[in-house]
């Protein structure tokens, strides 16, 4: 693991969703994802960056909501720097059509 990234268990109340237009829609896929998380936990850490006292995620948002609904108090997060997150936001914006994510 490189010195700029580390994996930590972060309390879900400290994690914010960076996509301001994200709309969560509860459906069967999310319900099955919740059950899977209850049985096996979160399989891959979320990628987050620290902004102030909170952490912000931009990907796997439905999985994060499912983990929260499954009752997890903490989730594993790979913490990256703001510069690297901005590079990832730039890459995500390349594939978006209607709106762009704001850089940190």
C-alpha positions as CSV (number, residue, x, y, z in Angstrom):
1,X,0.0,0.0,0.0
2,X,1.4,3.4,-0.8
3,X,1.8,6.1,1.9
4,X,-0.9,8.3,0.3
5,X,-3.7,5.8,0.6
6,X,-4.8,3.9,3.7
7,X,-7.9,1.9,4.6
8,X,-9.9,2.8,7.7
9,X,-13.2,2.0,9.2
10,X,-15.2,5.2,9.1
11,X,-18.5,5.9,11.0
12,X,-21.3,6.2,8.4
13,X,-22.5,9.5,9.9
14,X,-19.1,11.1,9.0
15,X,-19.5,10.1,5.3
16,X,-21.2,12.5,2.9
17,X,-22.3,11.9,-0.6
18,X,-20.4,14.2,-3.0
19,X,-22.9,14.0,-5.9
20,X,-25.5,16.6,-5.0
21,X,-27.9,15.3,-7.7
22,X,-27.8,11.7,-6.5
23,X,-31.4,10.3,-5.9
24,X,-31.7,7.1,-4.0
25,X,-34.4,4.8,-5.2
26,X,-35.2,1.8,-3.1
27,X,-35.9,-1.3,-5.2
28,X,-35.3,-5.0,-5.2
29,X,-31.6,-4.7,-6.2
30,X,-30.9,-2.5,-3.2
31,X,-32.9,-4.8,-1.0
32,X,-30.8,-7.8,-2.1
33,X,-27.6,-5.7,-1.7
34,X,-28.7,-4.9,1.9
35,X,-29.2,-8.6,2.6
36,X,-25.8,-9.5,1.1
37,X,-24.1,-6.8,3.2
38,X,-25.9,-8.2,6.3
39,X,-24.5,-11.7,5.5
40,X,-21.0,-10.9,4.3
41,X,-20.3,-7.3,5.1
42,X,-18.9,-4.7,2.6
43,X,-16.6,-6.6,0.2
44,X,-14.7,-3.7,-1.2
45,X,-13.8,-0.5,0.6
46,X,-15.3,2.8,-0.6
47,X,-13.0,5.5,-1.9
48,X,-13.3,8.6,0.2
49,X,-11.4,11.9,0.7
50,X,-11.4,14.0,3.8
51,X,-13.0,17.4,3.6
52,X,-13.0,19.2,6.9
53,X,-14.1,16.8,9.6
54,X,-16.1,14.6,7.2
55,X,-15.3,12.2,4.4
56,X,-16.8,12.4,0.9
57,X,-17.6,9.6,-1.5
58,X,-18.5,9.8,-5.2
59,X,-18.8,6.2,-6.3
60,X,-20.8,3.1,-5.1
61,X,-23.4,5.4,-3.6
62,X,-26.2,2.8,-3.7
63,X,-23.9,0.3,-2.0
64,X,-23.2,2.9,0.7
65,X,-26.9,3.6,1.3
66,X,-27.5,-0.2,1.4
67,X,-24.8,-0.6,4.0
68,X,-26.3,2.2,6.0
69,X,-29.7,0.7,5.8
70,X,-28.3,-2.7,6.7
71,X,-27.4,-1.2,10.1
72,X,-23.6,-0.9,9.7
73,X,-22.1,1.7,12.0
74,X,-18.8,1.8,10.2
75,X,-17.7,1.0,6.7
76,X,-14.2,0.4,5.3
77,X,-12.9,3.3,3.2
78,X,-9.8,3.8,1.2
79,X,-8.7,7.3,2.1
80,X,-7.1,9.3,-0.8
81,X,-5.9,12.9,-1.1
82,X,-8.0,15.7,-2.6
83,X,-5.8,16.0,-5.6
84,X,-6.2,12.3,-6.5
85,X,-10.0,12.6,-5.9
86,X,-10.1,15.6,-8.2
87,X,-8.4,13.4,-10.9
88,X,-11.1,10.8,-10.4
89,X,-13.9,13.3,-10.6
90,X,-12.4,14.6,-13.8
91,X,-12.5,11.0,-15.2
92,X,-16.1,10.5,-14.0
93,X,-17.2,13.8,-15.6
94,X,-15.8,12.7,-18.9
95,X,-18.5,10.0,-19.0
96,X,-21.4,12.2,-17.8
97,X,-23.8,13.8,-20.1
98,X,-26.3,16.0,-18.1
99,X,-24.2,17.5,-15.3
100,X,-20.7,17.5,-13.9
101,X,-19.5,16.8,-10.4
102,X,-17.7,19.8,-8.7
103,X,-14.1,19.5,-7.9
104,X,-13.0,19.7,-4.3
